[in-house]
Amino acid sequence: MATWLRLYGQLVLNILVAYFADPTGEPAAPSSRRGLPTWAIILIIGVVLVCVAPFVVIVILALLGPVIGDVFSDIVMDI
């Protein structure tokens, strides 16, 4: 999982560097635009959700594991 986290982190970093880099090699002039564009914010949120969601699911399953096992055990015993 750490490999995927590094991969997505590097992807976001590369996109941000490419966005702020000047292709001519000259120093960039100060821009009147401030902050990140909307697509970059959406991309960062998506990457965070993709990386965090599996951990949340694992934690929920770990916490509910005994309860789920008891339900199936009760069903089998009733049959």
KOLLODREN-63047 format. One record per residue: chain; z, y, x of N, C-alpha, C in turn. Coordinates in steps of 0.1 Angstrom, whole numbers. Layout:
<rec kette="A" n_up="Z" n_north="Y" n_east="X" ca_up="Z" ca_north="Y" ca_east="X" c_up="Z" c_north="Y" c_east="X"/>
...
//
This chain:
<rec kette="A" n_up="0" n_north="-12" n_east="8" ca_up="0" ca_north="0" ca_east="0" c_up="0" c_north="13" c_east="9"/>
<rec kette="A" n_up="6" n_north="12" n_east="20" ca_up="7" ca_north="23" ca_east="29" c_up="-7" c_north="27" c_east="34"/>
<rec kette="A" n_up="-16" n_north="17" n_east="35" ca_up="-30" ca_north="20" ca_east="40" c_up="-37" c_north="28" c_east="29"/>
<rec kette="A" n_up="-35" n_north="24" n_east="16" ca_up="-42" ca_north="32" ca_east="6" c_up="-36" c_north="46" c_east="5"/>
<rec kette="A" n_up="-23" n_north="48" n_east="7" ca_up="-17" ca_north="61" ca_east="7" c_up="-23" c_north="70" c_east="18"/>
<rec kette="A" n_up="-24" n_north="64" n_east="30" ca_up="-30" ca_north="71" ca_east="41" c_up="-45" c_north="74" c_east="38"/>
<rec kette="A" n_up="-52" n_north="65" n_east="32" ca_up="-66" ca_north="67" ca_east="29" c_up="-68" c_north="79" c_east="19"/>
<rec kette="A" n_up="-60" n_north="79" n_east="9" ca_up="-62" ca_north="90" ca_east="-1" c_up="-57" c_north="103" c_east="5"/>
<rec kette="A" n_up="-46" n_north="102" n_east="13" ca_up="-42" ca_north="115" ca_east="19" c_up="-52" c_north="120" c_east="28"/>
<rec kette="A" n_up="-59" n_north="112" n_east="36" ca_up="-69" ca_north="116" ca_east="45" c_up="-81" c_north="122" c_east="37"/>
<rec kette="A" n_up="-84" n_north="116" n_east="26" ca_up="-95" ca_north="120" ca_east="17" c_up="-92" c_north="134" c_east="12"/>
<rec kette="A" n_up="-80" n_north="137" n_east="7" ca_up="-77" ca_north="150" ca_east="2" c_up="-77" c_north="160" c_east="14"/>
<rec kette="A" n_up="-72" n_north="156" n_east="25" ca_up="-72" ca_north="165" ca_east="37" c_up="-86" c_north="169" c_east="41"/>
<rec kette="A" n_up="-95" n_north="159" n_east="41" ca_up="-109" ca_north="161" ca_east="45" c_up="-116" c_north="171" c_east="35"/>
<rec kette="A" n_up="-113" n_north="169" n_east="22" ca_up="-119" ca_north="178" ca_east="12" c_up="-114" c_north="192" c_east="14"/>
<rec kette="A" n_up="-101" n_north="194" n_east="17" ca_up="-96" ca_north="207" ca_east="18" c_up="-101" c_north="214" c_east="31"/>
<rec kette="A" n_up="-102" n_north="206" n_east="42" ca_up="-108" ca_north="212" ca_east="54" c_up="-122" c_north="216" c_east="52"/>
<rec kette="A" n_up="-130" n_north="207" n_east="46" ca_up="-144" ca_north="210" ca_east="43" c_up="-146" c_north="222" c_east="34"/>
<rec kette="A" n_up="-137" n_north="224" n_east="25" ca_up="-137" ca_north="236" ca_east="16" c_up="-135" c_north="249" c_east="23"/>
<rec kette="A" n_up="-125" n_north="249" n_east="32" ca_up="-121" ca_north="261" ca_east="39" c_up="-128" c_north="263" c_east="52"/>
<rec kette="A" n_up="-136" n_north="254" n_east="56" ca_up="-144" ca_north="255" ca_east="69" c_up="-156" c_north="264" c_east="67"/>
<rec kette="A" n_up="-160" n_north="271" n_east="77" ca_up="-172" ca_north="279" ca_east="77" c_up="-183" c_north="271" c_east="84"/>
<rec kette="A" n_up="-194" n_north="268" n_east="77" ca_up="-205" ca_north="260" ca_east="84" c_up="-212" c_north="266" c_east="95"/>
<rec kette="A" n_up="-211" n_north="280" n_east="96" ca_up="-218" ca_north="287" ca_east="107" c_up="-210" c_north="287" c_east="120"/>
<rec kette="A" n_up="-197" n_north="283" n_east="119" ca_up="-189" ca_north="283" ca_east="131" c_up="-182" c_north="297" c_east="134"/>
<rec kette="A" n_up="-186" n_north="307" n_east="126" ca_up="-180" ca_north="320" ca_east="128" c_up="-167" c_north="321" c_east="120"/>
<rec kette="A" n_up="-158" n_north="330" n_east="124" ca_up="-146" ca_north="331" ca_east="117" c_up="-149" c_north="335" c_east="102"/>
<rec kette="A" n_up="-142" n_north="329" n_east="93" ca_up="-144" ca_north="332" ca_east="79" c_up="-138" c_north="346" c_east="76"/>
<rec kette="A" n_up="-146" n_north="353" n_east="67" ca_up="-141" ca_north="366" ca_east="63" c_up="-130" c_north="363" c_east="52"/>
<rec kette="A" n_up="-121" n_north="373" n_east="51" ca_up="-111" ca_north="371" ca_east="41" c_up="-117" c_north="370" c_east="27"/>
<rec kette="A" n_up="-113" n_north="361" n_east="19" ca_up="-119" ca_north="359" ca_east="6" c_up="-110" c_north="365" c_east="-5"/>
<rec kette="A" n_up="-117" n_north="370" n_east="-15" ca_up="-110" ca_north="376" ca_east="-26" c_up="-104" c_north="365" c_east="-35"/>
<rec kette="A" n_up="-109" n_north="353" n_east="-34" ca_up="-103" ca_north="342" ca_east="-42" c_up="-91" c_north="337" c_east="-35"/>
<rec kette="A" n_up="-81" n_north="334" n_east="-43" ca_up="-68" ca_north="329" ca_east="-38" c_up="-65" c_north="316" c_east="-44"/>
<rec kette="A" n_up="-59" n_north="307" n_east="-36" ca_up="-56" ca_north="294" ca_east="-41" c_up="-67" c_north="284" c_east="-41"/>
<rec kette="A" n_up="-64" n_north="272" n_east="-46" ca_up="-74" ca_north="261" ca_east="-47" c_up="-82" c_north="262" c_east="-59"/>
<rec kette="A" n_up="-94" n_north="257" n_east="-58" ca_up="-102" ca_north="256" ca_east="-71" c_up="-97" c_north="245" c_east="-80"/>
<rec kette="A" n_up="-101" n_north="246" n_east="-92" ca_up="-96" ca_north="237" ca_east="-102" c_up="-99" c_north="222" c_east="-99"/>
<rec kette="A" n_up="-111" n_north="219" n_east="-94" ca_up="-115" ca_north="206" ca_east="-91" c_up="-106" c_north="200" c_east="-80"/>
<rec kette="A" n_up="-101" n_north="208" n_east="-70" ca_up="-93" ca_north="203" ca_east="-60" c_up="-79" c_north="200" c_east="-65"/>
<rec kette="A" n_up="-74" n_north="208" n_east="-74" ca_up="-61" ca_north="206" ca_east="-80" c_up="-61" c_north="193" c_east="-89"/>
<rec kette="A" n_up="-72" n_north="191" n_east="-96" ca_up="-74" ca_north="179" ca_east="-104" c_up="-75" c_north="166" c_east="-95"/>
<rec kette="A" n_up="-82" n_north="168" n_east="-84" ca_up="-83" ca_north="157" ca_east="-74" c_up="-70" c_north="153" c_east="-68"/>
<rec kette="A" n_up="-62" n_north="163" n_east="-65" ca_up="-49" ca_north="160" ca_east="-59" c_up="-40" c_north="153" c_east="-69"/>
<rec kette="A" n_up="-40" n_north="158" n_east="-81" ca_up="-31" ca_north="152" ca_east="-91" c_up="-36" c_north="138" c_east="-94"/>
<rec kette="A" n_up="-49" n_north="135" n_east="-94" ca_up="-54" ca_north="122" ca_east="-96" c_up="-50" c_north="112" c_east="-85"/>
<rec kette="A" n_up="-51" n_north="117" n_east="-73" ca_up="-47" ca_north="109" ca_east="-61" c_up="-32" c_north="106" c_east="-62"/>
<rec kette="A" n_up="-24" n_north="115" n_east="-65" ca_up="-9" ca_north="113" ca_east="-66" c_up="-7" c_north="103" c_east="-77"/>
<rec kette="A" n_up="-13" n_north="104" n_east="-88" ca_up="-11" ca_north="94" ca_east="-99" c_up="-15" c_north="80" c_east="-95"/>
<rec kette="A" n_up="-27" n_north="79" n_east="-88" ca_up="-31" ca_north="66" ca_east="-84" c_up="-22" c_north="60" c_east="-74"/>
<rec kette="A" n_up="-16" n_north="68" n_east="-66" ca_up="-6" ca_north="63" ca_east="-55" c_up="8" c_north="60" c_east="-61"/>
<rec kette="A" n_up="12" n_north="68" n_east="-71" ca_up="25" ca_north="66" ca_east="-76" c_up="26" c_north="56" c_east="-88"/>
<rec kette="A" n_up="16" n_north="55" n_east="-96" ca_up="16" ca_north="46" ca_east="-107" c_up="20" c_north="32" c_east="-104"/>
<rec kette="A" n_up="14" n_north="26" n_east="-94" ca_up="18" ca_north="12" ca_east="-91" c_up="33" c_north="10" c_east="-88"/>
<rec kette="A" n_up="39" n_north="20" n_east="-81" ca_up="53" ca_north="19" ca_east="-78" c_up="61" c_north="20" c_east="-90"/>
<rec kette="A" n_up="57" n_north="29" n_east="-100" ca_up="64" ca_north="30" ca_east="-112" c_up="64" c_north="17" c_east="-120"/>
<rec kette="A" n_up="52" n_north="11" n_east="-121" ca_up="51" ca_north="-2" ca_east="-128" c_up="59" c_north="-13" c_east="-121"/>
<rec kette="A" n_up="60" n_north="-13" n_east="-108" ca_up="68" ca_north="-23" ca_east="-101" c_up="83" c_north="-21" c_east="-104"/>
<rec kette="A" n_up="87" n_north="-9" n_east="-104" ca_up="101" ca_north="-6" ca_east="-107" c_up="105" c_north="-10" c_east="-121"/>
<rec kette="A" n_up="96" n_north="-6" n_east="-131" ca_up="99" ca_north="-10" ca_east="-145" c_up="99" c_north="-25" c_east="-147"/>
<rec kette="A" n_up="90" n_north="-32" n_east="-141" ca_up="90" ca_north="-46" ca_east="-142" c_up="102" c_north="-53" c_east="-135"/>
<rec kette="A" n_up="106" n_north="-47" n_east="-124" ca_up="118" ca_north="-52" ca_east="-117" c_up="131" c_north="-50" c_east="-126"/>
<rec kette="A" n_up="131" n_north="-39" n_east="-132" ca_up="143" ca_north="-36" ca_east="-141" c_up="143" c_north="-44" c_east="-153"/>
<rec kette="A" n_up="131" n_north="-46" n_east="-159" ca_up="130" ca_north="-54" ca_east="-172" c_up="128" c_north="-69" c_east="-170"/>
<rec kette="A" n_up="127" n_north="-73" n_east="-158" ca_up="125" ca_north="-87" ca_east="-155" c_up="134" c_north="-97" c_east="-162"/>
<rec kette="A" n_up="147" n_north="-95" n_east="-160" ca_up="156" ca_north="-104" ca_east="-167" c_up="155" c_north="-104" c_east="-182"/>
<rec kette="A" n_up="153" n_north="-93" n_east="-188" ca_up="152" ca_north="-92" ca_east="-202" c_up="140" c_north="-99" c_east="-207"/>
<rec kette="A" n_up="129" n_north="-97" n_east="-200" ca_up="116" ca_north="-104" ca_east="-204" c_up="118" c_north="-119" c_east="-202"/>
<rec kette="A" n_up="124" n_north="-123" n_east="-192" ca_up="127" ca_north="-138" ca_east="-190" c_up="136" c_north="-144" c_east="-201"/>
<rec kette="A" n_up="146" n_north="-136" n_east="-206" ca_up="154" ca_north="-141" ca_east="-216" c_up="147" c_north="-142" c_east="-229"/>
<rec kette="A" n_up="138" n_north="-133" n_east="-232" ca_up="130" ca_north="-134" ca_east="-245" c_up="121" c_north="-146" c_east="-245"/>
<rec kette="A" n_up="114" n_north="-149" n_east="-234" ca_up="106" ca_north="-161" ca_east="-233" c_up="114" c_north="-174" c_east="-233"/>
<rec kette="A" n_up="126" n_north="-173" n_east="-227" ca_up="135" ca_north="-185" ca_east="-227" c_up="140" c_north="-188" c_east="-242"/>
<rec kette="A" n_up="143" n_north="-177" n_east="-249" ca_up="148" ca_north="-179" ca_east="-263" c_up="136" c_north="-185" c_east="-271"/>
<rec kette="A" n_up="124" n_north="-180" n_east="-269" ca_up="113" ca_north="-185" ca_east="-277" c_up="111" c_north="-200" c_east="-274"/>
<rec kette="A" n_up="111" n_north="-204" n_east="-262" ca_up="109" ca_north="-218" ca_east="-258" c_up="121" c_north="-226" c_east="-264"/>
<rec kette="A" n_up="133" n_north="-222" n_east="-263" ca_up="144" ca_north="-229" ca_east="-269" c_up="144" c_north="-231" c_east="-284"/>
<rec kette="A" n_up="138" n_north="-220" n_east="-291" ca_up="137" ca_north="-221" ca_east="-305" c_up="127" c_north="-231" c_east="-310"/>
<rec kette="A" n_up="117" n_north="-232" n_east="-301" ca_up="106" ca_north="-242" ca_east="-305" c_up="111" c_north="-256" c_east="-303"/>
//
